[in-house]
Amino acid sequence: MGMKDDWRLLHNDIEYLKKAELNPTDGEEICRHTRHLRCCKFCLEPVQDNPYQWWFLPLNLSCCICEECYNDFKEDFEWKKLDGWDIEWGE
Ligand SMILES: [Zn+2]
């Protein structure tokens, strides 16, 4: 199955994630700091309040990407992984 057939890519608003810089974080941090990030942008995996569940966030915190989708799509999207220390959560 080619990448273009992957059901997780059937969104019309993922183009902006091409070549994005992504910060790694975990489910516990996301639950602590945000209310709008509830599931993976691609596969809709729910965010759990769990320090062992890894997530990847673009700088504007517009969405979150689960570890599996990150690994599956990182080459095609040419993602740049940051160190995770510079997340500005805001309120
Ligand atoms: Zn996912």
PDB file of the backbone (N, CA, C, O) and the ligand in Angstrom, with CONECT records:
HET     ZN  A 101       1
ATOM      1  N   MET A   1       0.841  -1.192   0.000  1.00  0.00           N
ATOM      2  CA  MET A   1       0.000   0.000   0.000  1.00  0.00           C
ATOM      3  C   MET A   1       0.875   1.241   0.000  1.00  0.00           C
ATOM      4  O   MET A   1       1.733   1.394   0.870  1.00  0.00           O
ATOM      5  N   GLY A   2       0.672   2.116  -0.952  1.00  0.00           N
ATOM      6  CA  GLY A   2       1.464   3.330  -1.016  1.00  0.00           C
ATOM      7  C   GLY A   2       1.046   4.320   0.038  1.00  0.00           C
ATOM      8  O   GLY A   2      -0.038   4.228   0.613  1.00  0.00           O
ATOM      9  N   MET A   3       1.923   5.265   0.280  1.00  0.00           N
ATOM     10  CA  MET A   3       1.630   6.234   1.322  1.00  0.00           C
ATOM     11  C   MET A   3       0.375   7.040   0.999  1.00  0.00           C
ATOM     12  O   MET A   3      -0.380   7.396   1.904  1.00  0.00           O
ATOM     13  N   LYS A   4       0.150   7.327  -0.257  1.00  0.00           N
ATOM     14  CA  LYS A   4      -1.008   8.160  -0.623  1.00  0.00           C
ATOM     15  C   LYS A   4      -2.327   7.464  -0.339  1.00  0.00           C
ATOM     16  O   LYS A   4      -3.377   8.104  -0.288  1.00  0.00           O
ATOM     17  N   ASP A   5      -2.268   6.122  -0.150  1.00  0.00           N
ATOM     18  CA  ASP A   5      -3.497   5.393   0.131  1.00  0.00           C
ATOM     19  C   ASP A   5      -3.771   5.257   1.617  1.00  0.00           C
ATOM     20  O   ASP A   5      -4.806   4.724   2.017  1.00  0.00           O
ATOM     21  N   ASP A   6      -2.844   5.738   2.438  1.00  0.00           N
ATOM     22  CA  ASP A   6      -2.996   5.580   3.880  1.00  0.00           C
ATOM     23  C   ASP A   6      -4.175   6.421   4.366  1.00  0.00           C
ATOM     24  O   ASP A   6      -4.214   7.630   4.135  1.00  0.00           O
ATOM     25  N   TRP A   7      -5.122   5.793   5.030  1.00  0.00           N
ATOM     26  CA  TRP A   7      -6.325   6.514   5.484  1.00  0.00           C
ATOM     27  C   TRP A   7      -5.982   7.666   6.411  1.00  0.00           C
ATOM     28  O   TRP A   7      -6.739   8.631   6.520  1.00  0.00           O
ATOM     29  N   ARG A   8      -4.835   7.565   7.081  1.00  0.00           N
ATOM     30  CA  ARG A   8      -4.478   8.625   8.017  1.00  0.00           C
ATOM     31  C   ARG A   8      -4.119   9.928   7.304  1.00  0.00           C
ATOM     32  O   ARG A   8      -4.052  10.985   7.931  1.00  0.00           O
ATOM     33  N   LEU A   9      -3.891   9.849   5.999  1.00  0.00           N
ATOM     34  CA  LEU A   9      -3.510  11.045   5.246  1.00  0.00           C
ATOM     35  C   LEU A   9      -4.678  11.653   4.492  1.00  0.00           C
ATOM     36  O   LEU A   9      -4.490  12.539   3.658  1.00  0.00           O
ATOM     37  N   LEU A  10      -5.874  11.184   4.780  1.00  0.00           N
ATOM     38  CA  LEU A  10      -7.047  11.691   4.072  1.00  0.00           C
ATOM     39  C   LEU A  10      -7.604  12.953   4.722  1.00  0.00           C
ATOM     40  O   LEU A  10      -8.816  13.167   4.737  1.00  0.00           O
ATOM     41  N   HIS A  11      -6.733  13.772   5.249  1.00  0.00           N
ATOM     42  CA  HIS A  11      -7.147  15.060   5.775  1.00  0.00           C
ATOM     43  C   HIS A  11      -6.804  16.118   4.732  1.00  0.00           C
ATOM     44  O   HIS A  11      -5.873  15.938   3.946  1.00  0.00           O
ATOM     45  N   ASN A  12      -7.535  17.196   4.722  1.00  0.00           N
ATOM     46  CA  ASN A  12      -7.219  18.231   3.741  1.00  0.00           C
ATOM     47  C   ASN A  12      -6.393  19.358   4.351  1.00  0.00           C
ATOM     48  O   ASN A  12      -6.075  20.334   3.671  1.00  0.00           O
ATOM     49  N   ASP A  13      -6.051  19.231   5.603  1.00  0.00           N
ATOM     50  CA  ASP A  13      -5.347  20.345   6.255  1.00  0.00           C
ATOM     51  C   ASP A  13      -4.043  19.892   6.908  1.00  0.00           C
ATOM     52  O   ASP A  13      -3.688  20.371   7.985  1.00  0.00           O
ATOM     53  N   ILE A  14      -3.344  18.987   6.270  1.00  0.00           N
ATOM     54  CA  ILE A  14      -2.059  18.541   6.825  1.00  0.00           C
ATOM     55  C   ILE A  14      -0.870  19.059   6.027  1.00  0.00           C
ATOM     56  O   ILE A  14       0.282  18.819   6.387  1.00  0.00           O
ATOM     57  N   GLU A  15      -1.157  19.769   4.943  1.00  0.00           N
ATOM     58  CA  GLU A  15      -0.053  20.266   4.116  1.00  0.00           C
ATOM     59  C   GLU A  15       0.882  21.175   4.914  1.00  0.00           C
ATOM     60  O   GLU A  15       2.093  21.190   4.690  1.00  0.00           O
ATOM     61  N   TYR A  16       0.311  21.920   5.833  1.00  0.00           N
ATOM     62  CA  TYR A  16       1.136  22.870   6.585  1.00  0.00           C
ATOM     63  C   TYR A  16       2.145  22.166   7.496  1.00  0.00           C
ATOM     64  O   TYR A  16       3.067  22.792   8.019  1.00  0.00           O
ATOM     65  N   LEU A  17       1.959  20.872   7.674  1.00  0.00           N
ATOM     66  CA  LEU A  17       2.908  20.132   8.522  1.00  0.00           C
ATOM     67  C   LEU A  17       4.132  19.647   7.748  1.00  0.00           C
ATOM     68  O   LEU A  17       5.043  19.062   8.335  1.00  0.00           O
ATOM     69  N   LYS A  18       4.161  19.881   6.450  1.00  0.00           N
ATOM     70  CA  LYS A  18       5.353  19.513   5.679  1.00  0.00           C
ATOM     71  C   LYS A  18       6.559  20.301   6.187  1.00  0.00           C
ATOM     72  O   LYS A  18       6.498  21.522   6.332  1.00  0.00           O
ATOM     73  N   LYS A  19       7.637  19.599   6.452  1.00  0.00           N
ATOM     74  CA  LYS A  19       8.886  20.205   6.928  1.00  0.00           C
ATOM     75  C   LYS A  19       8.721  20.957   8.251  1.00  0.00           C
ATOM     76  O   LYS A  19       9.489  21.872   8.549  1.00  0.00           O
ATOM     77  N   ALA A  20       7.741  20.578   9.020  1.00  0.00           N
ATOM     78  CA  ALA A  20       7.524  21.243  10.309  1.00  0.00           C
ATOM     79  C   ALA A  20       8.608  20.852  11.308  1.00  0.00           C
ATOM     80  O   ALA A  20       9.217  19.786  11.209  1.00  0.00           O
ATOM     81  N   GLU A  21       8.830  21.739  12.267  1.00  0.00           N
ATOM     82  CA  GLU A  21       9.673  21.431  13.410  1.00  0.00           C
ATOM     83  C   GLU A  21       8.758  20.932  14.519  1.00  0.00           C
ATOM     84  O   GLU A  21       7.766  21.580  14.851  1.00  0.00           O
ATOM     85  N   LEU A  22       9.094  19.776  15.093  1.00  0.00           N
ATOM     86  CA  LEU A  22       8.225  19.158  16.085  1.00  0.00           C
ATOM     87  C   LEU A  22       8.962  18.953  17.400  1.00  0.00           C
ATOM     88  O   LEU A  22      10.100  18.486  17.432  1.00  0.00           O
ATOM     89  N   ASN A  23       8.293  19.308  18.466  1.00  0.00           N
ATOM     90  CA  ASN A  23       8.825  19.064  19.806  1.00  0.00           C
ATOM     91  C   ASN A  23       8.258  17.764  20.360  1.00  0.00           C
ATOM     92  O   ASN A  23       7.048  17.542  20.295  1.00  0.00           O
ATOM     93  N   PRO A  24       9.115  16.900  20.907  1.00  0.00           N
ATOM     94  CA  PRO A  24       8.594  15.718  21.597  1.00  0.00           C
ATOM     95  C   PRO A  24       8.089  16.087  22.988  1.00  0.00           C
ATOM     96  O   PRO A  24       8.666  16.941  23.661  1.00  0.00           O
ATOM     97  N   THR A  25       7.025  15.447  23.404  1.00  0.00           N
ATOM     98  CA  THR A  25       6.522  15.613  24.769  1.00  0.00           C
ATOM     99  C   THR A  25       5.751  14.352  25.111  1.00  0.00           C
ATOM    100  O   THR A  25       5.783  13.380  24.356  1.00  0.00           O
ATOM    101  N   ASP A  26       5.056  14.357  26.246  1.00  0.00           N
ATOM    102  CA  ASP A  26       4.308  13.154  26.618  1.00  0.00           C
ATOM    103  C   ASP A  26       2.866  13.509  26.957  1.00  0.00           C
ATOM    104  O   ASP A  26       2.506  14.678  27.098  1.00  0.00           O
ATOM    105  N   GLY A  27       2.061  12.476  27.083  1.00  0.00           N
ATOM    106  CA  GLY A  27       0.631  12.678  27.303  1.00  0.00           C
ATOM    107  C   GLY A  27       0.323  13.424  28.585  1.00  0.00           C
ATOM    108  O   GLY A  27      -0.609  14.226  28.638  1.00  0.00           O
ATOM    109  N   GLU A  28       1.104  13.160  29.612  1.00  0.00           N
ATOM    110  CA  GLU A  28       0.888  13.851  30.879  1.00  0.00           C
ATOM    111  C   GLU A  28       1.078  15.356  30.720  1.00  0.00           C
ATOM    112  O   GLU A  28       0.283  16.144  31.232  1.00  0.00           O
ATOM    113  N   GLU A  29       2.117  15.746  30.017  1.00  0.00           N
ATOM    114  CA  GLU A  29       2.383  17.171  29.801  1.00  0.00           C
ATOM    115  C   GLU A  29       1.265  17.821  28.986  1.00  0.00           C
ATOM    116  O   GLU A  29       0.821  18.926  29.297  1.00  0.00           O
ATOM    117  N   ILE A  30       0.825  17.141  27.963  1.00  0.00           N
ATOM    118  CA  ILE A  30      -0.253  17.700  27.139  1.00  0.00           C
ATOM    119  C   ILE A  30      -1.514  17.892  27.962  1.00  0.00           C
ATOM    120  O   ILE A  30      -2.165  18.934  27.875  1.00  0.00           O
ATOM    121  N   CYS A  31      -1.858  16.897  28.755  1.00  0.00           N
ATOM    122  CA  CYS A  31      -3.077  17.009  29.574  1.00  0.00           C
ATOM    123  C   CYS A  31      -2.942  18.110  30.617  1.00  0.00           C
ATOM    124  O   CYS A  31      -3.927  18.754  30.975  1.00  0.00           O
ATOM    125  N   ARG A  32      -1.735  18.322  31.098  1.00  0.00           N
ATOM    126  CA  ARG A  32      -1.525  19.337  32.121  1.00  0.00           C
ATOM    127  C   ARG A  32      -1.640  20.745  31.553  1.00  0.00           C
ATOM    128  O   ARG A  32      -2.115  21.655  32.233  1.00  0.00           O
ATOM    129  N   HIS A  33      -1.205  20.925  30.303  1.00  0.00           N
ATOM    130  CA  HIS A  33      -1.046  22.278  29.784  1.00  0.00           C
ATOM    131  C   HIS A  33      -2.081  22.722  28.765  1.00  0.00           C
ATOM    132  O   HIS A  33      -2.264  23.923  28.564  1.00  0.00           O
ATOM    133  N   THR A  34      -2.749  21.803  28.128  1.00  0.00           N
ATOM    134  CA  THR A  34      -3.679  22.237  27.081  1.00  0.00           C
ATOM    135  C   THR A  34      -5.027  21.530  27.208  1.00  0.00           C
ATOM    136  O   THR A  34      -5.129  20.447  27.783  1.00  0.00           O
ATOM    137  N   ARG A  35      -6.018  22.149  26.675  1.00  0.00           N
ATOM    138  CA  ARG A  35      -7.326  21.499  26.598  1.00  0.00           C
ATOM    139  C   ARG A  35      -7.718  21.197  25.161  1.00  0.00           C
ATOM    140  O   ARG A  35      -8.644  20.425  24.913  1.00  0.00           O
ATOM    141  N   HIS A  36      -7.017  21.805  24.222  1.00  0.00           N
ATOM    142  CA  HIS A  36      -7.465  21.640  22.835  1.00  0.00           C
ATOM    143  C   HIS A  36      -6.785  20.471  22.125  1.00  0.00           C
ATOM    144  O   HIS A  36      -7.204  20.103  21.027  1.00  0.00           O
ATOM    145  N   LEU A  37      -5.760  19.882  22.714  1.00  0.00           N
ATOM    146  CA  LEU A  37      -5.097  18.750  22.080  1.00  0.00           C
ATOM    147  C   LEU A  37      -5.623  17.461  22.708  1.00  0.00           C
ATOM    148  O   LEU A  37      -5.269  17.115  23.835  1.00  0.00           O
ATOM    149  N   ARG A  38      -6.454  16.772  21.976  1.00  0.00           N
ATOM    150  CA  ARG A  38      -7.114  15.603  22.549  1.00  0.00           C
ATOM    151  C   ARG A  38      -6.822  14.299  21.817  1.00  0.00           C
ATOM    152  O   ARG A  38      -6.993  13.215  22.375  1.00  0.00           O
ATOM    153  N   CYS A  39      -6.382  14.408  20.567  1.00  0.00           N
ATOM    154  CA  CYS A  39      -6.113  13.169  19.835  1.00  0.00           C
ATOM    155  C   CYS A  39      -5.129  13.433  18.704  1.00  0.00           C
ATOM    156  O   CYS A  39      -4.891  14.576  18.315  1.00  0.00           O
ATOM    157  N   CYS A  40      -4.569  12.352  18.190  1.00  0.00           N
ATOM    158  CA  CYS A  40      -3.587  12.459  17.114  1.00  0.00           C
ATOM    159  C   CYS A  40      -4.212  13.070  15.865  1.00  0.00           C
ATOM    160  O   CYS A  40      -5.315  12.704  15.457  1.00  0.00           O
ATOM    161  N   LYS A  41      -3.489  13.999  15.274  1.00  0.00           N
ATOM    162  CA  LYS A  41      -3.957  14.649  14.050  1.00  0.00           C
ATOM    163  C   LYS A  41      -4.231  13.639  12.940  1.00  0.00           C
ATOM    164  O   LYS A  41      -5.146  13.822  12.137  1.00  0.00           O
ATOM    165  N   PHE A  42      -3.447  12.592  12.901  1.00  0.00           N
ATOM    166  CA  PHE A  42      -3.533  11.661  11.774  1.00  0.00           C
ATOM    167  C   PHE A  42      -4.437  10.459  12.048  1.00  0.00           C
ATOM    168  O   PHE A  42      -5.315  10.151  11.242  1.00  0.00           O
ATOM    169  N   CYS A  43      -4.232   9.784  13.172  1.00  0.00           N
ATOM    170  CA  CYS A  43      -4.958   8.524  13.392  1.00  0.00           C
ATOM    171  C   CYS A  43      -6.025   8.636  14.465  1.00  0.00           C
ATOM    172  O   CYS A  43      -6.755   7.675  14.708  1.00  0.00           O
ATOM    173  N   LEU A  44      -6.134   9.798  15.115  1.00  0.00           N
ATOM    174  CA  LEU A  44      -7.157  10.056  16.131  1.00  0.00           C
ATOM    175  C   LEU A  44      -6.950   9.259  17.417  1.00  0.00           C
ATOM    176  O   LEU A  44      -7.867   9.133  18.229  1.00  0.00           O
ATOM    177  N   GLU A  45      -5.751   8.724  17.599  1.00  0.00           N
ATOM    178  CA  GLU A  45      -5.413   8.100  18.883  1.00  0.00           C
ATOM    179  C   GLU A  45      -5.619   9.125  20.009  1.00  0.00           C
ATOM    180  O   GLU A  45      -5.111  10.242  19.911  1.00  0.00           O
ATOM    181  N   PRO A  46      -6.349   8.771  21.073  1.00  0.00           N
ATOM    182  CA  PRO A  46      -6.591   9.740  22.153  1.00  0.00           C
ATOM    183  C   PRO A  46      -5.330  10.028  22.968  1.00  0.00           C
ATOM    184  O   PRO A  46      -4.512   9.141  23.215  1.00  0.00           O
ATOM    185  N   VAL A  47      -5.196  11.283  23.376  1.00  0.00           N
ATOM    186  CA  VAL A  47      -4.132  11.651  24.305  1.00  0.00           C
ATOM    187  C   VAL A  47      -4.503  11.118  25.686  1.00  0.00           C
ATOM    188  O   VAL A  47      -5.601  11.367  26.184  1.00  0.00           O
ATOM    189  N   GLN A  48      -3.587  10.390  26.293  1.00  0.00           N
ATOM    190  CA  GLN A  48      -3.808   9.881  27.649  1.00  0.00           C
ATOM    191  C   GLN A  48      -2.924  10.649  28.629  1.00  0.00           C
ATOM    192  O   GLN A  48      -1.844  11.121  28.274  1.00  0.00           O
ATOM    193  N   ASP A  49      -3.397  10.761  29.847  1.00  0.00           N
ATOM    194  CA  ASP A  49      -2.626  11.404  30.908  1.00  0.00           C
ATOM    195  C   ASP A  49      -1.555  10.411  31.374  1.00  0.00           C
ATOM    196  O   ASP A  49      -1.676   9.783  32.426  1.00  0.00           O
ATOM    197  N   ASN A  50      -0.516  10.292  30.565  1.00  0.00           N
ATOM    198  CA  ASN A  50       0.438   9.198  30.728  1.00  0.00           C
ATOM    199  C   ASN A  50       1.829   9.677  30.331  1.00  0.00           C
ATOM    200  O   ASN A  50       2.034  10.073  29.184  1.00  0.00           O
ATOM    201  N   PRO A  51       2.791   9.648  31.256  1.00  0.00           N
ATOM    202  CA  PRO A  51       4.138  10.128  30.949  1.00  0.00           C
ATOM    203  C   PRO A  51       4.907   9.209  30.009  1.00  0.00           C
ATOM    204  O   PRO A  51       5.985   9.574  29.538  1.00  0.00           O
ATOM    205  N   TYR A  52       4.377   8.032  29.729  1.00  0.00           N
ATOM    206  CA  TYR A  52       5.086   7.097  28.851  1.00  0.00           C
ATOM    207  C   TYR A  52       4.511   7.071  27.439  1.00  0.00           C
ATOM    208  O   TYR A  52       4.974   6.316  26.584  1.00  0.00           O
ATOM    209  N   GLN A  53       3.490   7.909  27.202  1.00  0.00           N
ATOM    210  CA  GLN A  53       2.919   7.995  25.861  1.00  0.00           C
ATOM    211  C   GLN A  53       3.537   9.219  25.187  1.00  0.00           C
ATOM    212  O   GLN A  53       3.335  10.348  25.635  1.00  0.00           O
ATOM    213  N   TRP A  54       4.285   8.993  24.118  1.00  0.00           N
ATOM    214  CA  TRP A  54       5.003  10.085  23.470  1.00  0.00           C
ATOM    215  C   TRP A  54       4.199  10.747  22.372  1.00  0.00           C
ATOM    216  O   TRP A  54       3.437  10.109  21.646  1.00  0.00           O
ATOM    217  N   TRP A  55       4.401  12.074  22.277  1.00  0.00           N
ATOM    218  CA  TRP A  55       3.695  12.879  21.279  1.00  0.00           C
ATOM    219  C   TRP A  55       4.662  13.883  20.668  1.00  0.00           C
ATOM    220  O   TRP A  55       5.721  14.178  21.223  1.00  0.00           O
ATOM    221  N   PHE A  56       4.271  14.394  19.518  1.00  0.00           N
ATOM    222  CA  PHE A  56       5.092  15.381  18.822  1.00  0.00           C
ATOM    223  C   PHE A  56       4.219  16.558  18.428  1.00  0.00           C
ATOM    224  O   PHE A  56       3.154  16.391  17.834  1.00  0.00           O
ATOM    225  N   LEU A  57       4.692  17.761  18.770  1.00  0.00           N
ATOM    226  CA  LEU A  57       3.874  18.958  18.586  1.00  0.00           C
ATOM    227  C   LEU A  57       4.579  19.969  17.696  1.00  0.00           C
ATOM    228  O   LEU A  57       5.769  20.224  17.881  1.00  0.00           O
ATOM    229  N   PRO A  58       3.868  20.552  16.731  1.00  0.00           N
ATOM    230  CA  PRO A  58       4.446  21.681  15.987  1.00  0.00           C
ATOM    231  C   PRO A  58       4.557  22.889  16.911  1.00  0.00           C
ATOM    232  O   PRO A  58       3.944  22.926  17.978  1.00  0.00           O
ATOM    233  N   LEU A  59       5.335  23.863  16.494  1.00  0.00           N
ATOM    234  CA  LEU A  59       5.627  25.004  17.362  1.00  0.00           C
ATOM    235  C   LEU A  59       4.369  25.781  17.756  1.00  0.00           C
ATOM    236  O   LEU A  59       4.303  26.333  18.855  1.00  0.00           O
ATOM    237  N   ASN A  60       3.391  25.828  16.884  1.00  0.00           N
ATOM    238  CA  ASN A  60       2.182  26.599  17.201  1.00  0.00           C
ATOM    239  C   ASN A  60       1.141  25.785  17.982  1.00  0.00           C
ATOM    240  O   ASN A  60       0.043  26.272  18.252  1.00  0.00           O
ATOM    241  N   LEU A  61       1.491  24.552  18.341  1.00  0.00           N
ATOM    242  CA  LEU A  61       0.591  23.702  19.151  1.00  0.00           C
ATOM    243  C   LEU A  61      -0.782  23.524  18.512  1.00  0.00           C
ATOM    244  O   LEU A  61      -1.784  23.374  19.210  1.00  0.00           O
ATOM    245  N   SER A  62      -0.820  23.541  17.196  1.00  0.00           N
ATOM    246  CA  SER A  62      -2.103  23.429  16.507  1.00  0.00           C
ATOM    247  C   SER A  62      -2.637  22.000  16.501  1.00  0.00           C
ATOM    248  O   SER A  62      -3.824  21.781  16.263  1.00  0.00           O
ATOM    249  N   CYS A  63      -1.774  21.041  16.759  1.00  0.00           N
ATOM    250  CA  CYS A  63      -2.209  19.644  16.754  1.00  0.00           C
ATOM    251  C   CYS A  63      -1.158  18.824  17.492  1.00  0.00           C
ATOM    252  O   CYS A  63      -0.112  19.348  17.878  1.00  0.00           O
ATOM    253  N   CYS A  64      -1.434  17.553  17.684  1.00  0.00           N
ATOM    254  CA  CYS A  64      -0.403  16.662  18.215  1.00  0.00           C
ATOM    255  C   CYS A  64      -0.385  15.385  17.370  1.00  0.00           C
ATOM    256  O   CYS A  64      -1.390  14.973  16.790  1.00  0.00           O
ATOM    257  N   ILE A  65       0.797  14.787  17.330  1.00  0.00           N
ATOM    258  CA  ILE A  65       1.023  13.622  16.477  1.00  0.00           C
ATOM    259  C   ILE A  65       1.550  12.495  17.358  1.00  0.00           C
ATOM    260  O   ILE A  65       2.510  12.684  18.105  1.00  0.00           O
ATOM    261  N   CYS A  66       0.927  11.332  17.273  1.00  0.00           N
ATOM    262  CA  CYS A  66       1.347  10.217  18.130  1.00  0.00           C
ATOM    263  C   CYS A  66       2.675   9.648  17.649  1.00  0.00           C
ATOM    264  O   CYS A  66       3.132   9.928  16.541  1.00  0.00           O
ATOM    265  N   GLU A  67       3.278   8.845  18.515  1.00  0.00           N
ATOM    266  CA  GLU A  67       4.607   8.315  18.203  1.00  0.00           C
ATOM    267  C   GLU A  67       4.591   7.443  16.949  1.00  0.00           C
ATOM    268  O   GLU A  67       5.510   7.501  16.131  1.00  0.00           O
ATOM    269  N   GLU A  68       3.549   6.644  16.807  1.00  0.00           N
ATOM    270  CA  GLU A  68       3.481   5.759  15.647  1.00  0.00           C
ATOM    271  C   GLU A  68       3.378   6.553  14.342  1.00  0.00           C
ATOM    272  O   GLU A  68       4.086   6.265  13.377  1.00  0.00           O
ATOM    273  N   CYS A  69       2.502   7.541  14.318  1.00  0.00           N
ATOM    274  CA  CYS A  69       2.363   8.348  13.105  1.00  0.00           C
ATOM    275  C   CYS A  69       3.634   9.159  12.853  1.00  0.00           C
ATOM    276  O   CYS A  69       4.056   9.334  11.710  1.00  0.00           O
ATOM    277  N   TYR A  70       4.225   9.642  13.919  1.00  0.00           N
ATOM    278  CA  TYR A  70       5.488  10.366  13.754  1.00  0.00           C
ATOM    279  C   TYR A  70       6.502   9.484  13.034  1.00  0.00           C
ATOM    280  O   TYR A  70       7.129   9.909  12.063  1.00  0.00           O
ATOM    281  N   ASN A  71       6.655   8.267  13.510  1.00  0.00           N
ATOM    282  CA  ASN A  71       7.645   7.374  12.906  1.00  0.00           C
ATOM    283  C   ASN A  71       7.276   6.966  11.486  1.00  0.00           C
ATOM    284  O   ASN A  71       8.149   6.789  10.636  1.00  0.00           O
ATOM    285  N   ASP A  72       5.979   6.818  11.233  1.00  0.00           N
ATOM    286  CA  ASP A  72       5.542   6.399   9.901  1.00  0.00           C
ATOM    287  C   ASP A  72       5.687   7.504   8.855  1.00  0.00           C
ATOM    288  O   ASP A  72       5.923   7.221   7.681  1.00  0.00           O
ATOM    289  N   PHE A  73       5.547   8.745   9.275  1.00  0.00           N
ATOM    290  CA  PHE A  73       5.478   9.847   8.305  1.00  0.00           C
ATOM    291  C   PHE A  73       6.656  10.810   8.361  1.00  0.00           C
ATOM    292  O   PHE A  73       6.708  11.756   7.575  1.00  0.00           O
ATOM    293  N   LYS A  74       7.589  10.598   9.258  1.00  0.00           N
ATOM    294  CA  LYS A  74       8.636  11.607   9.463  1.00  0.00           C
ATOM    295  C   LYS A  74       9.496  11.815   8.216  1.00  0.00           C
ATOM    296  O   LYS A  74       9.933  12.935   7.952  1.00  0.00           O
ATOM    297  N   GLU A  75       9.743  10.753   7.445  1.00  0.00           N
ATOM    298  CA  GLU A  75      10.554  10.950   6.242  1.00  0.00           C
ATOM    299  C   GLU A  75       9.770  11.681   5.164  1.00  0.00           C
ATOM    300  O   GLU A  75      10.280  12.606   4.532  1.00  0.00           O
ATOM    301  N   ASP A  76       8.528  11.261   4.957  1.00  0.00           N
ATOM    302  CA  ASP A  76       7.729  11.882   3.897  1.00  0.00           C
ATOM    303  C   ASP A  76       7.431  13.344   4.177  1.00  0.00           C
ATOM    304  O   ASP A  76       7.374  14.160   3.257  1.00  0.00           O
ATOM    305  N   PHE A  77       7.242  13.672   5.437  1.00  0.00           N
ATOM    306  CA  PHE A  77       6.958  15.055   5.787  1.00  0.00           C
ATOM    307  C   PHE A  77       8.220  15.850   6.088  1.00  0.00           C
ATOM    308  O   PHE A  77       8.166  17.062   6.295  1.00  0.00           O
ATOM    309  N   GLU A  78       9.359  15.160   6.111  1.00  0.00           N
ATOM    310  CA  GLU A  78      10.648  15.820   6.378  1.00  0.00           C
ATOM    311  C   GLU A  78      10.612  16.601   7.684  1.00  0.00           C
ATOM    312  O   GLU A  78      11.031  17.756   7.751  1.00  0.00           O
ATOM    313  N   TRP A  79      10.102  15.945   8.713  1.00  0.00           N
ATOM    314  CA  TRP A  79      10.011  16.611   9.993  1.00  0.00           C
ATOM    315  C   TRP A  79      11.379  16.776  10.634  1.00  0.00           C
ATOM    316  O   TRP A  79      12.258  15.926  10.491  1.00  0.00           O
ATOM    317  N   LYS A  80      11.539  17.871  11.334  1.00  0.00           N
ATOM    318  CA  LYS A  80      12.743  18.131  12.112  1.00  0.00           C
ATOM    319  C   LYS A  80      12.389  18.015  13.582  1.00  0.00           C
ATOM    320  O   LYS A  80      11.539  18.749  14.086  1.00  0.00           O
ATOM    321  N   LYS A  81      13.042  17.093  14.261  1.00  0.00           N
ATOM    322  CA  LYS A  81      12.742  16.869  15.675  1.00  0.00           C
ATOM    323  C   LYS A  81      13.561  17.816  16.534  1.00  0.00           C
ATOM    324  O   LYS A  81      14.787  17.863  16.432  1.00  0.00           O
ATOM    325  N   LEU A  82      12.870  18.574  17.383  1.00  0.00           N
ATOM    326  CA  LEU A  82      13.538  19.485  18.302  1.00  0.00           C
ATOM    327  C   LEU A  82      13.808  18.767  19.628  1.00  0.00           C
ATOM    328  O   LEU A  82      13.525  17.577  19.771  1.00  0.00           O
ATOM    329  N   ASP A  83      14.362  19.514  20.600  1.00  0.00           N
ATOM    330  CA  ASP A  83      14.738  18.855  21.851  1.00  0.00           C
ATOM    331  C   ASP A  83      13.617  18.798  22.892  1.00  0.00           C
ATOM    332  O   ASP A  83      13.752  18.132  23.918  1.00  0.00           O
ATOM    333  N   GLY A  84      12.502  19.504  22.624  1.00  0.00           N
ATOM    334  CA  GLY A  84      11.370  19.422  23.543  1.00  0.00           C
ATOM    335  C   GLY A  84      11.433  20.383  24.709  1.00  0.00           C
ATOM    336  O   GLY A  84      10.518  20.412  25.532  1.00  0.00           O
ATOM    337  N   TRP A  85      12.489  21.168  24.801  1.00  0.00           N
ATOM    338  CA  TRP A  85      12.632  22.050  25.957  1.00  0.00           C
ATOM    339  C   TRP A  85      12.020  23.428  25.722  1.00  0.00           C
ATOM    340  O   TRP A  85      11.887  24.214  26.661  1.00  0.00           O
ATOM    341  N   ASP A  86      11.658  23.720  24.514  1.00  0.00           N
ATOM    342  CA  ASP A  86      11.219  25.077  24.188  1.00  0.00           C
ATOM    343  C   ASP A  86       9.731  25.179  23.906  1.00  0.00           C
ATOM    344  O   ASP A  86       9.295  26.101  23.217  1.00  0.00           O
ATOM    345  N   ILE A  87       8.955  24.259  24.421  1.00  0.00           N
ATOM    346  CA  ILE A  87       7.514  24.341  24.204  1.00  0.00           C
ATOM    347  C   ILE A  87       6.940  25.503  25.003  1.00  0.00           C
ATOM    348  O   ILE A  87       7.088  25.580  26.223  1.00  0.00           O
ATOM    349  N   GLU A  88       6.284  26.398  24.285  1.00  0.00           N
ATOM    350  CA  GLU A  88       5.631  27.523  24.960  1.00  0.00           C
ATOM    351  C   GLU A  88       4.150  27.200  25.049  1.00  0.00           C
ATOM    352  O   GLU A  88       3.396  27.390  24.095  1.00  0.00           O
ATOM    353  N   TRP A  89       3.758  26.718  26.193  1.00  0.00           N
ATOM    354  CA  TRP A  89       2.389  26.219  26.348  1.00  0.00           C
ATOM    355  C   TRP A  89       1.372  27.341  26.396  1.00  0.00           C
ATOM    356  O   TRP A  89       0.209  27.149  26.041  1.00  0.00           O
ATOM    357  N   GLY A  90       1.807  28.512  26.834  1.00  0.00           N
ATOM    358  CA  GLY A  90       0.813  29.570  27.008  1.00  0.00           C
ATOM    359  C   GLY A  90      -0.124  29.202  28.146  1.00  0.00           C
ATOM    360  O   GLY A  90       0.309  28.675  29.171  1.00  0.00           O
ATOM    361  N   GLU A  91      -1.386  29.479  27.966  1.00  0.00           N
ATOM    362  CA  GLU A  91      -2.335  29.206  29.049  1.00  0.00           C
ATOM    363  C   GLU A  91      -3.184  27.996  28.726  1.00  0.00           C
ATOM    364  O   GLU A  91      -4.041  27.613  29.522  1.00  0.00           O
TER     365      GLU A  91
HETATM  366 ZN    ZN A 101      -1.374   8.858  15.200  1.00  0.00          ZN2+
END
